[in-house]
Amino acid sequence: MNARPSLVERINALGPWLLVLPATAVLAFILIIPVAGTLAESFSNPAGFFVNYRDFFADSYNRTVMIRSFRIAFLSTLTALILGFGGAYMIANASQGVKRVLLILSVFPLLTSVVVRSFSFMAILGRNGVVNTALMKLGIISEPMEMLFTQGAVIAGLAYLFTPLMILSLVGVLENIEDDLYLAAGSLGASPVAVFFQVTLPLAVPGMIVGSILVFTGSLATFVTPTLLGGEPQMTLATLLYQKAMISFDWGAANTIAAIMMGTAIFCVVVLGTIASRISARRAVH
């Protein structure tokens, strides 16, 4: 018969778990408990378990704000993906010296305050901003266009805000594509366009998914940029949450909106993560 493990052996076996216990407790206190409390509060209406959610979705204005928020987040993600892929592809194929410079330039906006970057777009898109001034001097328009407080302004601001994250997600993936694959495709008669769509793009899908998760969830949750560039006409879930909590003091509705945003973020992470896992598994089989 096998001897029972001694007390010392049991403590040694629990050693790794004991080492991570303090950090786990801190994370639970900072992250898990507040999130769990928010979810619990969203269901704590005395009139019923799902009353807060029923009231939220029964309001046509709330539904409009939610649809607008998803549309803005999706279009911001698509814009960041297009711009980020081009930037990441250029960085991945540059020489080492140029690559360092381009990476620094790509990451540098992340070191600047979100408020400052959003205000810069107000200066660009305002009635007397750079775009209107240039168009009027070129004679394309006779009077300034209203570009602020539109969905386009919010999408442009969010794409500018999160494109660096997309670039960082894609650079490593594109750098790890072996040159032999390009050479093999070229030797088989594939044109540069065919190589891009049949080799580069499929192999970059995992990085595209990771970057899309970061940009979509960030665009859905950010508050400053929609407030400054969209204002009241382009209210999103984040700005509606602030209004319910800090102006109307309707904490039940605020907790419900927060729970919907968290649920959407978790759903996106699970779905896109599953797609990335299946793509990686299929590639490993082949």
VENRA-V640138 format. One record per residue. N is the residue number from 1. RES is the residue in three letters. NEAR is the number of other ideal C-beta (glycine too) atoms within 12 Angstrom. Layout:
n->{N | N}
res->{RES | RES}
near->{NEAR | NEAR}
This chain:
n->{1 | 2 | 3 | 4 | 5 | 6 | 7 | 8 | 9 | 10 | 11 | 12 | 13 | 14 | 15 | 16 | 17 | 18 | 19 | 20 | 21 | 22 | 23 | 24 | 25 | 26 | 27 | 28 | 29 | 30 | 31 | 32 | 33 | 34 | 35 | 36 | 37 | 38 | 39 | 40 | 41 | 42 | 43 | 44 | 45 | 46 | 47 | 48 | 49 | 50 | 51 | 52 | 53 | 54 | 55 | 56 | 57 | 58 | 59 | 60 | 61 | 62 | 63 | 64 | 65 | 66 | 67 | 68 | 69 | 70 | 71 | 72 | 73 | 74 | 75 | 76 | 77 | 78 | 79 | 80 | 81 | 82 | 83 | 84 | 85 | 86 | 87 | 88 | 89 | 90 | 91 | 92 | 93 | 94 | 95 | 96 | 97 | 98 | 99 | 100 | 101 | 102 | 103 | 104 | 105 | 106 | 107 | 108 | 109 | 110 | 111 | 112 | 113 | 114 | 115 | 116 | 117 | 118 | 119 | 120 | 121 | 122 | 123 | 124 | 125 | 126 | 127 | 128 | 129 | 130 | 131 | 132 | 133 | 134 | 135 | 136 | 137 | 138 | 139 | 140 | 141 | 142 | 143 | 144 | 145 | 146 | 147 | 148 | 149 | 150 | 151 | 152 | 153 | 154 | 155 | 156 | 157 | 158 | 159 | 160 | 161 | 162 | 163 | 164 | 165 | 166 | 167 | 168 | 169 | 170 | 171 | 172 | 173 | 174 | 175 | 176 | 177 | 178 | 179 | 180 | 181 | 182 | 183 | 184 | 185 | 186 | 187 | 188 | 189 | 190 | 191 | 192 | 193 | 194 | 195 | 196 | 197 | 198 | 199 | 200 | 201 | 202 | 203 | 204 | 205 | 206 | 207 | 208 | 209 | 210 | 211 | 212 | 213 | 214 | 215 | 216 | 217 | 218 | 219 | 220 | 221 | 222 | 223 | 224 | 225 | 226 | 227 | 228 | 229 | 230 | 231 | 232 | 233 | 234 | 235 | 236 | 237 | 238 | 239 | 240 | 241 | 242 | 243 | 244 | 245 | 246 | 247 | 248 | 249 | 250 | 251 | 252 | 253 | 254 | 255 | 256 | 257 | 258 | 259 | 260 | 261 | 262 | 263 | 264 | 265 | 266 | 267 | 268 | 269 | 270 | 271 | 272 | 273 | 274 | 275 | 276 | 277 | 278 | 279 | 280 | 281 | 282 | 283 | 284 | 285 | 286}
res->{MET | ASN | ALA | ARG | PRO | SER | LEU | VAL | GLU | ARG | ILE | ASN | ALA | LEU | GLY | PRO | TRP | LEU | LEU | VAL | LEU | PRO | ALA | THR | ALA | VAL | LEU | ALA | PHE | ILE | LEU | ILE | ILE | PRO | VAL | ALA | GLY | THR | LEU | ALA | GLU | SER | PHE | SER | ASN | PRO | ALA | GLY | PHE | PHE | VAL | ASN | TYR | ARG | ASP | PHE | PHE | ALA | ASP | SER | TYR | ASN | ARG | THR | VAL | MET | ILE | ARG | SER | PHE | ARG | ILE | ALA | PHE | LEU | SER | THR | LEU | THR | ALA | LEU | ILE | LEU | GLY | PHE | GLY | GLY | ALA | TYR | MET | ILE | ALA | ASN | ALA | SER | GLN | GLY | VAL | LYS | ARG | VAL | LEU | LEU | ILE | LEU | SER | VAL | PHE | PRO | LEU | LEU | THR | SER | VAL | VAL | VAL | ARG | SER | PHE | SER | PHE | MET | ALA | ILE | LEU | GLY | ARG | ASN | GLY | VAL | VAL | ASN | THR | ALA | LEU | MET | LYS | LEU | GLY | ILE | ILE | SER | GLU | PRO | MET | GLU | MET | LEU | PHE | THR | GLN | GLY | ALA | VAL | ILE | ALA | GLY | LEU | ALA | TYR | LEU | PHE | THR | PRO | LEU | MET | ILE | LEU | SER | LEU | VAL | GLY | VAL | LEU | GLU | ASN | ILE | GLU | ASP | ASP | LEU | TYR | LEU | ALA | ALA | GLY | SER | LEU | GLY | ALA | SER | PRO | VAL | ALA | VAL | PHE | PHE | GLN | VAL | THR | LEU | PRO | LEU | ALA | VAL | PRO | GLY | MET | ILE | VAL | GLY | SER | ILE | LEU | VAL | PHE | THR | GLY | SER | LEU | ALA | THR | PHE | VAL | THR | PRO | THR | LEU | LEU | GLY | GLY | GLU | PRO | GLN | MET | THR | LEU | ALA | THR | LEU | LEU | TYR | GLN | LYS | ALA | MET | ILE | SER | PHE | ASP | TRP | GLY | ALA | ALA | ASN | THR | ILE | ALA | ALA | ILE | MET | MET | GLY | THR | ALA | ILE | PHE | CYS | VAL | VAL | VAL | LEU | GLY | THR | ILE | ALA | SER | ARG | ILE | SER | ALA | ARG | ARG | ALA | VAL | HIS}
near->{3 | 4 | 6 | 8 | 12 | 10 | 10 | 10 | 12 | 13 | 13 | 14 | 13 | 15 | 13 | 11 | 14 | 15 | 11 | 14 | 14 | 12 | 14 | 16 | 14 | 13 | 15 | 16 | 15 | 12 | 16 | 16 | 15 | 17 | 23 | 18 | 18 | 28 | 23 | 19 | 23 | 34 | 22 | 21 | 22 | 9 | 13 | 13 | 13 | 18 | 19 | 34 | 27 | 19 | 22 | 32 | 21 | 15 | 20 | 11 | 19 | 29 | 18 | 19 | 34 | 30 | 19 | 30 | 40 | 26 | 25 | 41 | 41 | 26 | 26 | 46 | 38 | 26 | 31 | 40 | 36 | 23 | 30 | 40 | 31 | 25 | 33 | 38 | 29 | 23 | 32 | 33 | 21 | 21 | 12 | 13 | 10 | 15 | 24 | 15 | 16 | 26 | 26 | 18 | 20 | 30 | 20 | 14 | 26 | 24 | 13 | 16 | 15 | 27 | 19 | 20 | 30 | 32 | 22 | 24 | 36 | 30 | 22 | 24 | 34 | 23 | 21 | 19 | 24 | 19 | 27 | 24 | 20 | 17 | 20 | 18 | 13 | 11 | 8 | 14 | 17 | 11 | 12 | 21 | 22 | 18 | 29 | 32 | 24 | 22 | 29 | 25 | 34 | 44 | 37 | 34 | 45 | 48 | 39 | 34 | 42 | 40 | 39 | 34 | 36 | 45 | 42 | 31 | 34 | 43 | 34 | 21 | 32 | 38 | 23 | 16 | 30 | 14 | 17 | 11 | 21 | 23 | 14 | 16 | 25 | 19 | 11 | 14 | 11 | 19 | 13 | 14 | 13 | 16 | 24 | 24 | 15 | 20 | 27 | 33 | 22 | 22 | 29 | 34 | 29 | 30 | 37 | 35 | 31 | 35 | 40 | 39 | 35 | 36 | 44 | 40 | 34 | 34 | 47 | 45 | 34 | 38 | 33 | 27 | 40 | 44 | 30 | 32 | 43 | 39 | 21 | 17 | 20 | 31 | 30 | 42 | 42 | 38 | 35 | 37 | 38 | 26 | 25 | 31 | 23 | 14 | 15 | 15 | 12 | 25 | 22 | 30 | 35 | 29 | 30 | 38 | 42 | 35 | 30 | 34 | 38 | 27 | 23 | 27 | 30 | 19 | 19 | 31 | 23 | 17 | 18 | 29 | 20 | 16 | 21 | 27 | 19 | 17 | 24 | 21 | 13 | 14 | 14 | 9 | 8 | 8}
